[in-house]
Structure formats: C-alpha cells, structure tokens
C-alpha cells in the first residue's frame, strides 16, 4: 500500500512539474464551457440543471483522457526508465495502480475546477444538487474507465501517438456501442443476446442514467469491472513485454 | 567468503534467437567482476536477469542467498542497478528523484535525508541537485543513475556500462568510486573498454554469443593467448630484411608481424612465448646495431588481444 502511495505521489506531482497540468486544465475548462454555453445553449434552455454540461463529457474525454493515458507506460518504455522502475523492490501491480490512480486523481482535479458552473446554476435557480453530485461521480467513473483502457494500450507500445489514437478509437467504440450505427451493423449477423450485450457496454447509456440521478448497481459494476479488467490486462502486458 | 551473486545455467531466448545460453557464475564479497563481450553478446540480457527485470527461461539467480524468481522483492532490495544509458525521470531534479528512490527503498525522515545526501556526495552531484535531469550533461545523468544505485548501500551492485560516453576525467572518477566501494560488496561491471577491466576489476569473464568463453583475472585471461609479451621495433627499411633474419633465429618468437611505415621505416612486432628470455636477446641485438633501430618497445600482452582472439576465432567457425 505504501509503495502504491509513493508511486502515486511521484506521478501526481510530475503533472505539475511541467506545463502539462496547466494546459490540460485550461483546455478542459475551455471545452466544457464552450460545449455547455454555445453548443448546449445553457442559458436559453431556461432550466436550472447541468444536463448540458455533463452531456458532452464523454466527447471531451474522448480527446483529453487518451492524452493523459498515452504517456503512462509508453514514455517509460521509450526512455528505458521502466527498467529502473521495475528493478526497484516493487511489483508491477504497485506501479500500475500508482500510475493509474495518480492520473485519475489528476483528471478529478481538473473536473473539480469546473465548480463555478455549479455555483452559477445554484445562483440562477434551484437545481437538484443530488443529481449534480451523482453526475460528477458518474463523470469521474467514466474518466476512470477511459483511463484504464488508455493505460493498457499505452503499455502495448513505445509510441505515444499510437497509444493516443488507439485509445481514442477503442473509447469511441465504447461510447457508440448503443448507437444504431453500431447496433444495426451487428444485428444483421449476430444473435440478439450479442446485440444486447454490445448495447449494454455503452458508456453513453450508463452515463446518461447517472446524469439523470440514477446510480444503479449494474452501472457501478459495469465501470468497476471494466477498470479492473483493463488494469489486469495492463499487468499482464507489463509483465510480459516490459523488456521489449 | 560469501557468494553474494550466484547464477546457474541461466538461459533466455527472444523468439528464435538464443540471447543467453547456460551462463553460470558467482561473485564473492569484495570481488569486482568485469563483464566483457562484443555488442549483442548477451551481457545486458544477463544483467537484466540478475536484477529481476527479465525472467529467465531456465536457470536461477540467487542474490545474498535469496532466489530472485520466487522472492523478487527481497532479492531486488539487496541490489543496486545502473541500467544501460542510466535512464531516469527527466522532468525531475536529482534531489526529487533520489528522494523518490529512497522512499521506495523504505527510508524515512532523517534517515532518508542522510541517504540522499550521502549518495549525491559520493556520486558528485551536489552542485546540480536542483536542476532538472533533462538539462544535465551526459556525465551528470550517469552520476544520477549511479547515485540511485548506491543510495541504499546495497550488497550487490550491477553497473551496465557505467563509463560509456564519458570524458576521461569522468571515467576516472567513476572507476575510483567503484574501487572505493569494492571491499564490502559484490560488483558486476559490464564494459567494452578493456583498460577499465585492468583498472577496476579483480576478475573478468568474456561473453560471446550468450556463453562464457573465458573467466579469470586479467593475468589468467592473458594465458588464453599463445604469447604473453610483444616487442615492437621500428627499423630502417633497407636493413629490415637482414634484421628480420636475425630475429627469426630466436626460438622464443611465435610470430613476426610487419607493417610499412612512412619515412622509409618498417615496424616489426614480435610475439613472444611465455617464459622465454627472448626480449633480452632482442635488446642485445638492438644494442649491437643502434643505427638500424629507431624505436624499441616491450609490452605485456593486453586484454584487447585476448578479447579479439577469443571472440573472433569463434565467429569464424
């Protein structure tokens, strides 16, 4: 536990050693606001809620989370520092969890910096703050799922650009899997249970439920098992391929 | 004396390529073992298996009696390792990097500060502790790697090409540091600078195509050669043939190499059998004909010759 903590703090502070943290937070804030106010017509809707704010989070994460995740392992492998790291008295699980949690915490920090919009909506009207809190929670969970996929992909390559594009691609499929575009394509040849299981892994569907204030057990299980699965795959990849 | 590093029948394949095949060796406390070999011979792969970065396909690694494969955490805590190229987190400063390492190594509070200070002093980092590692010169980056490896005063030290790419002064400092630490540790140093082996190592192994082809002290290794002394002479060209003839009369000479030199001189290099008194005989010959010989040089056979002999004769098979 202590080793995870040490790696967590090294990684977390590394974000602030460079301009990465500030760039990320600035772009994140700019994008969420642009989507909320211009694309989502926050003011003209005349409703005191943050539906439009959260609605675009999957799409913002599609770009920004892979950008954070791509360096997690690809950079270590490219620079060779993985050899230094993995010959220290730690296990690969310590390193994977420390890095993942640091990146997740960093994204959570970026997300909390959007709190003025929550103040604004409370000033303008009388929103259901329970729903807003649930939505923030759902947004963090979804970011974690994106990040676990990204961490896994990053371990597969030394090239950060490849890691970025592949992660974005996989996450796009997860977002879109309840969309008719995907489902119609599958329905032609696959039996119903496959179609419905593809539909059920949709980030969009699970996230939409949460932003309506519904945190259900299946949704929690979905995100937690997705994160666990990809982190476990990440461990297998690191154990097998770290030296290549 | 205690064997701090013991590896036996170590083997590793990458796909179809056999990188290391059945390497066995042990290093005792107080020994500095030089790892020699051409590029791609399996030196780094062997070191990666000793330090637990790579899992061997077969064979075992034991560090201070602790098996690496079954108890990696304990074994790794006894090793200090400088990987090839001394990789570190370039966006950190040496100070924050060494603090991170000492945290992982389990030091706390005052002990942590003391360890970081000690390691950075030994490695000569004190002037640059607060500069980002990416802005440091190659020599300093290497020192950061060394400081990281010696921070916990490990019993076993594995250094992969610690002086590669450094200037002569830096090389000298690092060799001094290794010699200084040698008495209470078992150290493996890989290198392809052979003078380094003579300078710091108590013993050397030569690895070629994944196998140990020679093992011993620098003096032992020289015995792999059929000769142990060379005499180099520069003679005036017109007298060279007659001079060579008189050299051939000494039966201690195994071989005579000849190269043309500018300015009408010929360089002759005689390889002498161990235990012969031929060097003295040649000296007497030179004394008799001082106008013929322009230069006279007696040398002991060098590791370079051993290295070339062993690793190239194998390749031609």
Interface residues (C-beta under 8 A of the other chain):
Chain A: X3 X6 X7 X10 X13 X14 X17 X18 X79 X80 X81 X82 X83 X84 X86 X87 X88 X89 X90 X91 X242 X243
Chain B: X48 X51 X52 X53 X54 X72 X73 X74 X76 X77 X79 X81 X83 X84 X85 X87 X88 X89 X90 X91 X92 X96 X100 X101 X103 X104 X105 X106 X145 X148
